[in-house]
Amino acid sequence: MASGPRNEDVQLTFLTTGTVRIRPSMLSQPAGNFALLRRLRCLCDRGWTDSLPVGVFLIRHPEGLFLFDTGQSPSCNNSGYFPRLGLLNGLLSQFTIEHQDGIVEQLRKMDIKPTDLKGVVLSHLHNDHAGGLEGLITEAPDLPIYISREHWKAFGEHPTFASIEGATPNHWPEGFTPKIVDLQDKPLGPWKQSYPLTEDGKIWIVDTSGHVPGHISLVVYSDECTYNNCVTYFLPGDATYGLALLDKEEPDGVNDDPMRALQTLKMIRQFARETEVVVLPSHDPDTPRLLAERVPYRPSD
């Protein structure tokens, strides 16, 4: 008989802070399309995708509880929520989220307080990944928030640019000072640099830029084992919106650096060739099943 989870186990839980519909051309476009053309195609697109999850990962680790991203804010549909320079967000995305879908409320249902968290890793500062930050910091002002140095220089130090690009700096905590991640010369798979989030080497941060400068993802070595093989997870954030798009090496349609995004996809695929890994995109409707069944991603070529 299989035993229950132990206190020292590393485990993942997938939470969805509502759903979002986006323009189909935002999902992917060929990497050869110029950045401006990519944006224009998205703005001219009149269709909508099916509803996609706005995903957050809770990671249980012996050192404590970590969040990967914070999801969207339940206030996002309120008048005046987005900065004036971010009004295009309403043309490109439609969120469905209730008060109980917010990350603070979801944690509360699990008997977890924001002060119980060891830290939060933000893949990037777009509103659907950092929207829950305001509520978390209100209840846990000293909660460490990890952001890559490159991304903070691009977004955090330039709130006007961040607003245009889909962030909501008007809702960042006053005096927001995240914990800056400087990647170290510690190779991990195809990445020449990485950052150990935990002392036991079970959670690592790697660079997956392209969607935005300094976008980061997590490699999680869990203690969930089948047939004597423990599961490795890769949390790509918005480096890819789905496994089918990853397999075709098609970057998302709204990034400013499609060639860098393409290189990131190639590195993720290379990692999957070298390591049996479960890849869990934040906006893939299939992610709950992939996680529950621990389905490895195997590149088609």
URJO-V476658 format. One record per backbone hydrogen bond with DSSP energy under -0.5 kcal/mol. CO is the residue of the C=O (numbers start at 1). NH is the residue of the N-H. E is the energy in kcal/mol with one decimal. If there is no record, write none. Layout:
BEGIN
co-><CO | CO>
nh-><NH | NH>
e-><E | E>
END
This chain:
BEGIN
co-><6 | 9 | 10 | 11 | 13 | 13 | 15 | 15 | 16 | 18 | 19 | 20 | 21 | 22 | 23 | 23 | 24 | 24 | 26 | 26 | 30 | 34 | 35 | 36 | 37 | 38 | 39 | 40 | 41 | 42 | 52 | 53 | 54 | 56 | 57 | 57 | 58 | 58 | 59 | 59 | 60 | 61 | 64 | 65 | 65 | 66 | 67 | 67 | 68 | 71 | 71 | 73 | 75 | 78 | 83 | 84 | 86 | 87 | 88 | 88 | 89 | 89 | 92 | 94 | 95 | 96 | 98 | 98 | 99 | 102 | 103 | 104 | 105 | 106 | 107 | 107 | 108 | 113 | 114 | 116 | 119 | 120 | 120 | 121 | 121 | 123 | 125 | 126 | 126 | 127 | 129 | 129 | 130 | 132 | 133 | 134 | 135 | 136 | 140 | 144 | 144 | 145 | 146 | 147 | 148 | 149 | 150 | 151 | 151 | 152 | 155 | 158 | 159 | 160 | 161 | 162 | 163 | 166 | 168 | 169 | 173 | 178 | 179 | 180 | 181 | 181 | 184 | 184 | 188 | 191 | 194 | 195 | 195 | 198 | 202 | 203 | 203 | 204 | 205 | 206 | 208 | 210 | 212 | 212 | 215 | 217 | 218 | 218 | 219 | 219 | 220 | 220 | 223 | 224 | 226 | 228 | 229 | 231 | 232 | 233 | 234 | 234 | 235 | 236 | 237 | 242 | 243 | 244 | 245 | 245 | 246 | 249 | 251 | 252 | 257 | 258 | 259 | 260 | 261 | 262 | 263 | 264 | 265 | 266 | 267 | 268 | 269 | 270 | 271 | 275 | 276 | 277 | 277 | 278 | 281 | 282 | 283 | 284 | 286 | 287 | 288 | 289 | 290 | 290 | 294 | 296 | 297>
nh-><9 | 11 | 223 | 60 | 15 | 58 | 17 | 56 | 18 | 54 | 96 | 52 | 94 | 49 | 26 | 27 | 27 | 28 | 253 | 254 | 33 | 38 | 39 | 40 | 41 | 42 | 43 | 44 | 45 | 45 | 20 | 55 | 17 | 15 | 59 | 68 | 13 | 60 | 61 | 66 | 11 | 64 | 61 | 118 | 119 | 59 | 69 | 121 | 57 | 131 | 132 | 76 | 78 | 81 | 86 | 87 | 89 | 90 | 91 | 92 | 92 | 93 | 23 | 21 | 97 | 19 | 101 | 102 | 102 | 106 | 107 | 108 | 109 | 110 | 110 | 112 | 111 | 116 | 117 | 65 | 67 | 122 | 146 | 69 | 123 | 216 | 168 | 129 | 130 | 131 | 70 | 71 | 133 | 136 | 137 | 138 | 139 | 140 | 143 | 120 | 146 | 179 | 122 | 181 | 152 | 153 | 154 | 155 | 156 | 157 | 158 | 162 | 163 | 164 | 165 | 167 | 166 | 127 | 171 | 172 | 176 | 180 | 147 | 182 | 149 | 183 | 186 | 194 | 191 | 188 | 184 | 197 | 205 | 201 | 221 | 197 | 198 | 219 | 195 | 217 | 211 | 257 | 210 | 215 | 208 | 206 | 220 | 235 | 204 | 221 | 222 | 233 | 225 | 231 | 229 | 230 | 226 | 222 | 278 | 220 | 236 | 280 | 218 | 239 | 282 | 246 | 247 | 248 | 249 | 250 | 249 | 251 | 29 | 255 | 261 | 262 | 263 | 264 | 265 | 266 | 267 | 268 | 269 | 270 | 271 | 272 | 273 | 274 | 275 | 277 | 232 | 279 | 297 | 234 | 284 | 55 | 285 | 287 | 290 | 291 | 292 | 293 | 294 | 295 | 296 | 298 | 299>
e-><-1.4 | -0.6 | -1.4 | -3.0 | -0.5 | -2.8 | -0.5 | -2.6 | -1.4 | -1.7 | -2.7 | -2.8 | -2.2 | -2.5 | -2.4 | -0.6 | -1.2 | -0.7 | -2.5 | -0.5 | -1.7 | -2.2 | -2.1 | -2.3 | -2.2 | -1.8 | -2.4 | -2.0 | -0.9 | -0.5 | -2.4 | -0.8 | -2.7 | -3.2 | -0.6 | -2.7 | -2.0 | -0.6 | -0.6 | -2.5 | -1.8 | -2.1 | -1.6 | -3.6 | -1.2 | -3.3 | -0.7 | -3.1 | -1.7 | -1.2 | -1.3 | -1.9 | -2.1 | -1.9 | -2.2 | -1.3 | -1.9 | -1.2 | -1.2 | -1.1 | -0.6 | -2.0 | -1.1 | -2.2 | -0.5 | -2.3 | -1.8 | -0.6 | -1.3 | -2.3 | -2.4 | -2.2 | -1.8 | -0.8 | -0.9 | -2.6 | -1.9 | -2.5 | -1.4 | -0.7 | -1.9 | -0.6 | -3.4 | -2.7 | -0.6 | -1.6 | -0.5 | -2.3 | -1.9 | -1.1 | -3.0 | -0.5 | -1.5 | -1.9 | -2.7 | -1.8 | -1.3 | -2.0 | -2.0 | -2.4 | -0.5 | -3.5 | -2.6 | -2.6 | -2.4 | -2.4 | -1.7 | -3.1 | -0.7 | -2.2 | -1.0 | -2.5 | -2.3 | -1.9 | -2.0 | -2.9 | -1.1 | -2.8 | -2.3 | -1.1 | -1.8 | -0.8 | -1.9 | -0.7 | -2.0 | -0.6 | -2.8 | -1.9 | -2.2 | -2.6 | -3.1 | -0.6 | -2.9 | -1.3 | -3.3 | -2.4 | -1.1 | -2.5 | -1.9 | -2.3 | -0.6 | -0.9 | -1.4 | -1.4 | -3.0 | -2.2 | -0.5 | -2.9 | -2.6 | -0.5 | -0.9 | -3.2 | -0.9 | -2.2 | -2.1 | -0.6 | -2.1 | -2.4 | -2.9 | -2.7 | -0.7 | -2.6 | -1.8 | -2.6 | -1.1 | -2.1 | -2.6 | -1.4 | -0.5 | -2.2 | -1.1 | -0.6 | -1.8 | -0.5 | -2.3 | -2.3 | -2.0 | -2.0 | -2.0 | -2.2 | -2.0 | -2.3 | -2.3 | -2.2 | -2.5 | -2.0 | -1.4 | -1.7 | -2.3 | -0.7 | -0.6 | -0.7 | -3.1 | -2.7 | -0.9 | -1.3 | -0.6 | -2.2 | -2.4 | -2.6 | -2.4 | -2.8 | -0.6 | -1.9 | -0.6 | -0.6 | -0.5>
END
